[in-house]
Amino acid sequence: MSDRTGLSRSDRNRNARLARLRQLLPPENAIVAIDLADTKQAAVVTDHDSRVIARRRVTAGAWELGELLDWSMMVAKAAGFASVTVACEPTGHRWRVPDQLAAGWGLALVCVQPLLVYRAREGEDLTFDKSDPKDAVIIARLAWSRSARPRTAWASPWNWASASGTVVGPAAGGCRSCSA
């Protein structure tokens, strides 16, 4: 007699990944999505149906977003949410700072792949119009629709590349920036 469940290993792994993602994005948390730029950041606080609760544009560097996180938590609590989950695109070096800030505040951070944001922008209004406030709403929507990844999944630069199918780093014989 077999005790097999009929689930493949990939089914079990996907289910485990979705369970981890749901722990990071519980229904009692609002989502604060931040479209990161050099000096001007766009943030939006949404519920899980992508209804915008509040918007804010901040002229500050990524390392100066502590006040923005305080504001988003205050807005979320006023709207009846327990806390917030931070969502952003992991582009360039800027996303590491909100990652550290969120970890310092005990908040969860999830990342949405930039290509998914680009494709969602095309599908939403059939234009290539890039606006930071619009992208922040798209990031929040994608975070809740299971298109996000926990920050631990991108902790190593090789993880991001391997998720996209690119062979780099130790698997490709290393690179100049590798210390080993």
Contacts in CASP RR format, 6 or more apart in sequence:
PFRMAT RR
TARGET T0000
AUTHOR 0000-0000-0000
METHOD contacts of the structure
MODEL  1
MSDRTGLSRSDRNRNARLARLRQLLPPENAIVAIDLADTKQAAVVTDHDS
RVIARRRVTAGAWELGELLDWSMMVAKAAGFASVTVACEPTGHRWRVPDQ
LAAGWGLALVCVQPLLVYRAREGEDLTFDKSDPKDAVIIARLAWSRSARP
RTAWASPWNWASASGTVVGPAAGGCRSCSA
7 15 0 8 1.000
18 146 0 8 1.000
20 150 0 8 1.000
21 110 0 8 1.000
21 146 0 8 1.000
21 148 0 8 1.000
21 149 0 8 1.000
21 150 0 8 1.000
23 108 0 8 1.000
24 85 0 8 1.000
24 108 0 8 1.000
24 110 0 8 1.000
24 148 0 8 1.000
24 150 0 8 1.000
25 31 0 8 1.000
25 48 0 8 1.000
25 85 0 8 1.000
25 108 0 8 1.000
25 110 0 8 1.000
25 143 0 8 1.000
25 144 0 8 1.000
25 148 0 8 1.000
26 82 0 8 1.000
26 85 0 8 1.000
27 48 0 8 1.000
28 81 0 8 1.000
28 82 0 8 1.000
28 83 0 8 1.000
29 76 0 8 1.000
29 81 0 8 1.000
29 82 0 8 1.000
29 83 0 8 1.000
29 84 0 8 1.000
29 85 0 8 1.000
29 108 0 8 1.000
30 45 0 8 1.000
30 46 0 8 1.000
30 47 0 8 1.000
30 53 0 8 1.000
30 72 0 8 1.000
30 75 0 8 1.000
30 76 0 8 1.000
30 79 0 8 1.000
30 81 0 8 1.000
30 83 0 8 1.000
30 84 0 8 1.000
30 85 0 8 1.000
31 45 0 8 1.000
31 46 0 8 1.000
31 47 0 8 1.000
31 48 0 8 1.000
31 84 0 8 1.000
31 85 0 8 1.000
31 87 0 8 1.000
31 140 0 8 1.000
31 143 0 8 1.000
31 144 0 8 1.000
32 43 0 8 1.000
32 44 0 8 1.000
32 45 0 8 1.000
32 68 0 8 1.000
32 69 0 8 1.000
32 72 0 8 1.000
32 76 0 8 1.000
32 84 0 8 1.000
32 85 0 8 1.000
32 86 0 8 1.000
32 87 0 8 1.000
32 140 0 8 1.000
33 43 0 8 1.000
33 44 0 8 1.000
33 46 0 8 1.000
33 86 0 8 1.000
33 87 0 8 1.000
33 88 0 8 1.000
33 136 0 8 1.000
33 137 0 8 1.000
33 139 0 8 1.000
33 140 0 8 1.000
33 143 0 8 1.000
34 41 0 8 1.000
34 42 0 8 1.000
34 43 0 8 1.000
34 65 0 8 1.000
34 68 0 8 1.000
34 86 0 8 1.000
34 87 0 8 1.000
34 88 0 8 1.000
34 98 0 8 1.000
34 136 0 8 1.000
34 139 0 8 1.000
35 41 0 8 1.000
35 42 0 8 1.000
35 43 0 8 1.000
35 88 0 8 1.000
35 89 0 8 1.000
35 132 0 8 1.000
35 133 0 8 1.000
35 135 0 8 1.000
35 136 0 8 1.000
35 139 0 8 1.000
36 62 0 8 1.000
36 88 0 8 1.000
36 89 0 8 1.000
36 91 0 8 1.000
36 94 0 8 1.000
36 95 0 8 1.000
36 98 0 8 1.000
37 94 0 8 1.000
37 132 0 8 1.000
38 61 0 8 1.000
38 94 0 8 1.000
39 59 0 8 1.000
39 60 0 8 1.000
39 61 0 8 1.000
40 57 0 8 1.000
40 58 0 8 1.000
40 59 0 8 1.000
40 132 0 8 1.000
41 57 0 8 1.000
41 58 0 8 1.000
41 60 0 8 1.000
41 61 0 8 1.000
41 62 0 8 1.000
41 65 0 8 1.000
41 68 0 8 1.000
41 132 0 8 1.000
42 55 0 8 1.000
42 56 0 8 1.000
42 57 0 8 1.000
42 132 0 8 1.000
42 133 0 8 1.000
42 135 0 8 1.000
42 136 0 8 1.000
43 55 0 8 1.000
43 56 0 8 1.000
43 57 0 8 1.000
43 58 0 8 1.000
43 68 0 8 1.000
43 72 0 8 1.000
43 136 0 8 1.000
44 52 0 8 1.000
44 54 0 8 1.000
44 55 0 8 1.000
44 56 0 8 1.000
44 133 0 8 1.000
44 136 0 8 1.000
44 137 0 8 1.000
44 140 0 8 1.000
45 52 0 8 1.000
45 53 0 8 1.000
45 54 0 8 1.000
45 55 0 8 1.000
45 72 0 8 1.000
45 75 0 8 1.000
45 76 0 8 1.000
45 79 0 8 1.000
45 84 0 8 1.000
46 52 0 8 1.000
46 53 0 8 1.000
46 137 0 8 1.000
46 140 0 8 1.000
46 141 0 8 1.000
47 53 0 8 1.000
47 79 0 8 1.000
47 81 0 8 1.000
48 144 0 8 1.000
50 137 0 8 1.000
50 140 0 8 1.000
50 141 0 8 1.000
50 144 0 8 1.000
52 137 0 8 1.000
53 75 0 8 1.000
53 76 0 8 1.000
53 79 0 8 1.000
54 72 0 8 1.000
54 75 0 8 1.000
55 133 0 8 1.000
55 136 0 8 1.000
56 68 0 8 1.000
56 71 0 8 1.000
56 72 0 8 1.000
57 132 0 8 1.000
57 133 0 8 1.000
58 64 0 8 1.000
58 65 0 8 1.000
58 67 0 8 1.000
58 68 0 8 1.000
60 67 0 8 1.000
60 68 0 8 1.000
62 94 0 8 1.000
62 95 0 8 1.000
62 97 0 8 1.000
62 98 0 8 1.000
63 97 0 8 1.000
65 97 0 8 1.000
65 98 0 8 1.000
65 101 0 8 1.000
66 101 0 8 1.000
69 84 0 8 1.000
69 86 0 8 1.000
69 98 0 8 1.000
69 101 0 8 1.000
69 102 0 8 1.000
69 105 0 8 1.000
69 107 0 8 1.000
72 84 0 8 1.000
73 83 0 8 1.000
73 84 0 8 1.000
73 105 0 8 1.000
73 107 0 8 1.000
76 82 0 8 1.000
76 83 0 8 1.000
76 84 0 8 1.000
77 83 0 8 1.000
83 107 0 8 1.000
84 107 0 8 1.000
85 107 0 8 1.000
85 108 0 8 1.000
85 109 0 8 1.000
85 110 0 8 1.000
85 143 0 8 1.000
86 98 0 8 1.000
86 102 0 8 1.000
86 107 0 8 1.000
86 108 0 8 1.000
86 109 0 8 1.000
86 110 0 8 1.000
87 109 0 8 1.000
87 110 0 8 1.000
87 111 0 8 1.000
87 112 0 8 1.000
87 139 0 8 1.000
87 140 0 8 1.000
87 142 0 8 1.000
87 143 0 8 1.000
87 148 0 8 1.000
88 95 0 8 1.000
88 98 0 8 1.000
88 109 0 8 1.000
88 111 0 8 1.000
88 112 0 8 1.000
88 139 0 8 1.000
89 95 0 8 1.000
89 111 0 8 1.000
89 112 0 8 1.000
89 113 0 8 1.000
89 114 0 8 1.000
89 117 0 8 1.000
89 135 0 8 1.000
89 139 0 8 1.000
90 111 0 8 1.000
90 113 0 8 1.000
90 114 0 8 1.000
90 154 0 8 1.000
90 160 0 8 1.000
91 114 0 8 1.000
95 111 0 8 1.000
98 109 0 8 1.000
99 109 0 8 1.000
99 151 0 8 1.000
102 108 0 8 1.000
102 109 0 8 1.000
102 151 0 8 1.000
103 109 0 8 1.000
103 151 0 8 1.000
108 150 0 8 1.000
108 151 0 8 1.000
109 150 0 8 1.000
109 151 0 8 1.000
110 143 0 8 1.000
110 148 0 8 1.000
110 149 0 8 1.000
110 150 0 8 1.000
110 151 0 8 1.000
111 148 0 8 1.000
111 149 0 8 1.000
111 150 0 8 1.000
111 151 0 8 1.000
111 153 0 8 1.000
111 154 0 8 1.000
112 139 0 8 1.000
112 142 0 8 1.000
112 143 0 8 1.000
112 147 0 8 1.000
112 148 0 8 1.000
112 149 0 8 1.000
113 147 0 8 1.000
113 149 0 8 1.000
116 142 0 8 1.000
116 147 0 8 1.000
117 135 0 8 1.000
117 138 0 8 1.000
117 139 0 8 1.000
117 142 0 8 1.000
120 138 0 8 1.000
120 141 0 8 1.000
120 142 0 8 1.000
121 127 0 8 1.000
121 128 0 8 1.000
121 129 0 8 1.000
121 130 0 8 1.000
121 134 0 8 1.000
121 135 0 8 1.000
121 138 0 8 1.000
122 128 0 8 1.000
124 134 0 8 1.000
124 138 0 8 1.000
142 148 0 8 1.000
149 163 0 8 1.000
153 159 0 8 1.000
153 163 0 8 1.000
154 160 0 8 1.000
157 168 0 8 1.000
158 168 0 8 1.000
158 169 0 8 1.000
158 170 0 8 1.000
158 171 0 8 1.000
161 167 0 8 1.000
161 168 0 8 1.000
161 169 0 8 1.000
162 171 0 8 1.000
168 174 0 8 1.000
168 175 0 8 1.000
169 175 0 8 1.000
169 178 0 8 1.000
170 178 0 8 1.000
170 180 0 8 1.000
END
